[in-house]
Amino acid sequence: MTIRVVLVDDQSMIRTGLRMVLAAEPDIEVVGEAGDGAGGVRVVTELAPDVVLLDVRMPGTDGLEAARRIVGAGLPTRVVVLTTFDEDEYVAAALRAGVSGFLLKVAPPEDLVAAVRTVAAGQGLLDPAVTLRVIRSFAAAPAPDPGRAAELAALTERETDVLALVAAGLSNAEIAARLYLGEATVKTHVSRVLLKLGLRDRVQAVAFAYESGLVTPGR
């Protein structure tokens, strides 16, 4: 099955580079482009691609607002935000907007391809370097949301443990080793956590863990 991708960035050279990398893959097709957030929303709404790569800083409608509109419209498209190392202030806001992943603009081509495939498969993508920035972002966030905290009651003790480790950036294999469980069992626990809390993927699970107070920066 071909993964259909839309590129949204105000720099044409960036879009050209992304398109060249993705076009070389037999299972990925770039079906549209836009140079700003508003145009990106229009293209995504019209084409309903599997994945949209969305720059944060753009004139007019920025990437965060575009992400909110795309996710809020209930489209099947997964949003991956393109970031640079100096944009920590956008990370938490993008998580709350419902994006499915972050990709550093300095990432090598093979990481770009892997990111598109990962997100298209329904999994969240949180680069380890970005995970640390998420922690820093939430460190300056307000107190936990009582409503979010109350939702934790829907989880079993084991599911709560798994959610905390997901928020710490551990993979399923690492969680399995930490809790002495099979990797398939961990995968099942993660799926149940997402279902019970109404979350799309692991990226949203990280945001929920911090917003609910289950995990706090530094612990």
N, C-alpha and C positions, 0 to 999 in steps of 0.2 A: 504494500500500500504506500502510495506517495504522500509525503508530509508536505502540506501546502503552507508556505511562509510569506508573511508580509513584513517589509522592512520600513521602519519609520525613524528617520534621522534628518536633521536639517543640513548636514554636511554630505554633499553628493559623493565625495571621495570615500567617506565611511560606508555609505550604502553600496558603492561599487565594489569595495573590498569584501564586504559581507556577501554580496551576491556572487562574486567570483568563487569564494570558498564553498558556498552552499551549492552552487550550480554544478560543481564537480562531483557531487554525490548522486548516485543513481536513484536514491529513494527520497530526495528532497527537491522541491520545486519552488522557486520564488515567484509568486503569482501577482505581487503588487508592491508598490512603494509609495511613500509620502514624505514630504519635507517638513511637516509640522504636525502637532498633535491633532488639530481639527481634521486635517486631511487624512491622518491615520485612522481616526474614528470612522470617517466616511468609507475609506477603502475596506477596513475590516468589516464594517456593517454590510457592505455590498458583497464581499467575497467570502466572508465567514471562513477564514483560513484556520488551520490547526494551531499555528503559533504566530504571534507577532513579536518581533524584536523592536523594543520601544526605547528610544533615547529619553533621558530625563530632562535635560536642558534644551529647550527649543523655544523659539519666539512664539508669541501668542499663546495658544493652548499648549502647556508643557506636558511632559510625559506622564506625570502623576495624575493630572486631570483627565488625560486621555485614557489612562488605565482605569480610573474610576468609572468613566462612561462605558468603556468596553465591558468591564466586569458587571457593572450595574445593569447593562442591557440584557444580561443572561445569555450572551453569545457563547458558543462552544469553544471559542478561541482562547488559548492559554497565553498569558502575557509574560514575557521575559523582559525585564528592565536592563538596559545597558548603562553601566555606571563606571565612574573613574574613582580613584582612591581618595579624592578630595570632596566626595559628596555624601559623607556620613549622615548629614541632616535629612537626607531623602529616604534613607533605608527604612526606618520605622513607618514613615508615612506610606511608602510603597507597599509594605507588608499589610498595613491596615486597608489599603485600597484593594487588596485581594490578588496581587500578582502571584504568579506561580514560580518565579525564580529571578535570580540576579545573575548577570554575566559581566565580568570585568572587561572593559574595552581593550585591555592589554593582554587578554587571554590568548593563547595560541590557537591557530585554526582548528586543530583537532578537538579542543575544548568547546569551541563554538558548535561544531557538528554534533558532538556528544550531548551538549546542552539542548539542542533542538530535538534530538531523538528522545532524550529523557523526559522533557516536558510534554512532548506529543504523546508519549506513552502514559500520561496521567500522573507522573511523579513530579514532586517539587524539586527545585534546584537551588541549593544554597551553597555557594562556594565557601570553603573553609575560611578564606580571608574575609569574606563578607560576614560570616557568622560572628566573628569578633566585633565587627562594626555594629551588628544587630544588638549585641550585648551592651556596647557603649551607648547606643541610641536609647535603649530602654532604661539605662541607668539614669538618664536625665528625664525620664517620663514621669507623669504624675502617679499617684498611688494606684494600686490595683483596682480594677473595676469590680465592684461587689456583684454585679450581675454575672460577669464572667466567672468569678469565684464560685458562685452558686451552681453553675453548670458542671463543675468538677464532681459534684455528688453523683452524676450519672455514670461515672467511671468506677470500675473495680479497683482494688488496691494495686493489682498488677498492671492494669492499664494506665493508672496514674504514674507508676514507676517508669513505664515505657515512654509516656509523654514527656516526662522530665528529662529522660536521656535523649530523646529526639531533639528537645530544645537545647541540649548541650552540644548538639552537632554530631552525635554518634550515628554510625550506619547500623543497619539491621544486624550485620555480623558482629559489630562491636557491642551492641546491646545484648545480643544472645550470649556473648562471652561474659559480659558483666553480670547478667542475671541467671546464668547457667540454664539457658533455654535453647531450644532448637531455633535455627534461623527462620524456618517456616512458621513456627509458633509466634515469633516476634512480628513477622509480617502480618499474621492474623490479628494480633493485638493492635498494631498500628491501624489497620483497616477499620477495626471496631471503634477505635478512638475517633478517627475521622468521621465515621458514620454517626456516632452518638453526639458529637459536638457540631455536626453540620459543616465540617471543614473540607476543602477541596483537596489539600495535599499537605506534605510535611512543612512547607514554608508557612502556611497559615497556622499549622500546629505550633510552630515556634512562636509566632506572634501571640497566639492564645495563651501559651504557657506563661509568658511574661505579663500579659494584660491581666490574667487571672490571679497573679501572685504565686502560682505554683513554683515558678523559678524566679529568683531575683539575681541581679548582676552581682558577681563575686561569690556566689554560692553554688 
